[in-house]
Amino acid sequence: MHLLWLKRDLRIKDHAALYHAAKQGEPVLPVYIVEPDYWQQPDTSLRHWAFISDALTELQHEFQKLGQPLLVFYGAASRVFRDLLQQFPISAVYSHEETGNLWSYQRDLAVAKFWQERAIPWHQYQQFAVFRPLANRDHWFKQADAWLTAPLYPTPVSLPFICHTNWQAPLPWPERKIDLVPCSQAQRATALSSTLNTFLQDRVLGYRGGISYAAKAPHSCSRLSPYLSYGMLSMRALQQESWQHRKAATNTKQQLGLDAFYSRLRWHCHFIQKLEDEPEIEARNMHRGFDGLRENDFSAEFFSAWAKGETGYPLIDAAMRALRTTGWLHFRGRAMLVAFASYHLWLHWRPVALHLAQCFVDYEPGIHYPQIQMQAGTTGINPNRMYNPVKQSLLKDPDGRFIRHWLPELQHIPTSWLHQPWLLTKSQQQQYGCLLGVDYPAPIITAERAIKLARERLKLWLAANRACWTEQKKRIVKRHASRSRPIEQRKRVSERQLTLFND
Ligand SMILES: Cc1cc2nc3c(=O)[nH]c(=O)nc-3n(C[C@H](O)[C@H](O)[C@H](O)COP(=O)(O)OP(=O)(O)OC[C@H]3O[C@@H](n4cnc5c(N)ncnc54)[C@H](O)[C@@H]3O)c2cc1C
């Protein structure tokens, strides 16, 4: 009998591990494990669980139709496997490779040892264009193309029955000592097909012009991230389906939208490959030359204001409060929150990353940590993007729709003052029903002064640490930078990530 271990791959379509486990007609036992230790990690939250538990319910319907229901166990993976071995004649284990957090990396090492000691093979398959191991990035684009355009894995038509299921919805919630307040408007796992269909058929028309505008983004973006993060949707299947739509598209807006979407999808695997190649970047600066830069300056007061959406900068606060309520934020909003925390507030990226990881329903470690480091300026290969919070506000929420929605206390302030409410006189504040420091915070820092200070700090730091700089940078480019041709064939090496901001 084959054991199918489901992790962040909660689907049956284009499922390499299921396909291989079932292809000889051998009985397959599908198992999901809720690991209590995992749910104590500081980058997890019950928002993730709310989505996963619905996804498991959906998946159960699929497995029941195939003939063998899904089993769910609570406990440490090795302990669950030990118990299963006593009940079932398991001859091999099948799963997808997981590029998770440091905890799941260590867990997988322990699990590998467990099966090895029992001489039971554990077959792991790629679920993204992420290669294990990858010597360097010279040929990654080509390899990724080949992988993403390869045929999808067929789904078995049926599975031999082994045993009845051991659970029914709703599954018990894992325990967590401290957690965020629940997310009242989160995306649901049950909405996958409507999200995908409305996007490809209609919402993609607004993708190109809408994804960076705070008020338009929730509708214009695909909103497929949580389905990709927990593997309800296969990345390869999505790429191929969107490509088919692109080929059939006759409307220019639709073509441009699908082109932009298709290129964004590419960044998914590109970023996950970074964490796969260097799992330590979850906790350490990608460029070690930045070690020590911000560690000793952490302000708990600034962090708390930022994390609650109470900095006094309307666009920043609206973005954080939207995220806390919905569990989602568009790319530009995420980048801006990290940049503001890193440069204006001079906070180290690690606590910032953990807070956001808990907030995002779509938390995907492989995208999250490399993106956080990029926005915090610790990769050594990306430009420092210090967003001006007022300029961004005027550009990306010009009529203040997003700000007014998420900061109702600013509702009656005219648009001309909305982006900088601190410029209102006392009597204007009274007139518009919003007293600064009472109804809405006064700015916790002065943006211009904070950025000047950040620039000076960086300049001094770079001057003092120049010696180790170039060697480190070369190492990072070789290991992590995207390129369509090998380094030797290029005149100038630059991170193509820049294209992410051309919208
Ligand atoms: C600091 C920071 C942290 C982030 N953390 C996460 C995370 O934990 N999980 C996550 O899925 N995304 C993360 N992103 C990337 C991006 O913001 C989200 O993928 C996107 O906003 C999700 O919404 P969507 O599915 O509607 O995106 P769309 O614009 O519709 O894009 C479709 C898909 O392409 C991929 N994608 C899009 N943009 C990027 C990008 N810049 N980098 C990598 N992949 C991308 C995602 O899989 C996304 O679902 C982060 C970005 C930043 C700046």
The ligand as an ORCA input file, in Angstrom:
! r2SCAN-3c Opt
* xyz 0 1
  C       6.496     42.010      1.343
  C       5.721     41.075      0.449
  C       5.314     39.849      0.941
  C       4.603     38.965      0.109
  N       4.183     37.770      0.633
  C       3.482     36.919     -0.136
  C       3.000     35.690      0.394
  O       3.226     35.350      1.560
  N       2.270     34.876     -0.423
  C       1.999     35.216     -1.729
  O       1.325     34.448     -2.433
  N       2.479     36.364     -2.247
  C       3.188     37.237     -1.511
  N       3.642     38.414     -2.059
  C       3.520     38.651     -3.513
  C       2.256     39.365     -4.005
  O       2.042     40.550     -3.323
  C       1.020     38.479     -3.898
  O       1.274     37.240     -4.542
  C      -0.201     39.072     -4.561
  O      -0.487     40.326     -4.023
  C      -1.374     38.112     -4.372
  O      -2.556     38.589     -4.950
  P      -3.093     37.992     -6.318
  O      -3.112     36.520     -6.304
  O      -4.364     38.692     -6.618
  O      -1.948     38.487     -7.311
  P      -1.876     38.591     -8.893
  O      -1.292     39.911     -9.222
  O      -3.167     38.260     -9.508
  O      -0.767     37.518     -9.273
  C      -1.068     36.142     -9.511
  C      -0.071     35.267     -8.776
  O       1.257     35.536     -9.221
  C       2.163     35.408     -8.133
  N       2.770     36.718     -7.867
  C       2.239     37.932     -8.136
  N       3.089     38.904     -7.769
  C       4.170     38.286     -7.263
  C       5.392     38.742     -6.710
  N       5.689     40.035     -6.632
  N       6.277     37.837     -6.271
  C       6.018     36.525     -6.357
  N       4.872     36.025     -6.863
  C       3.967     36.899     -7.312
  C       1.333     34.966     -6.929
  O       1.347     33.568     -6.868
  C      -0.042     35.482     -7.279
  O      -1.084     34.785     -6.644
  C       4.348     39.325     -1.239
  C       4.776     40.564     -1.721
  C       5.453     41.427     -0.893
  C       5.889     42.761     -1.431
*
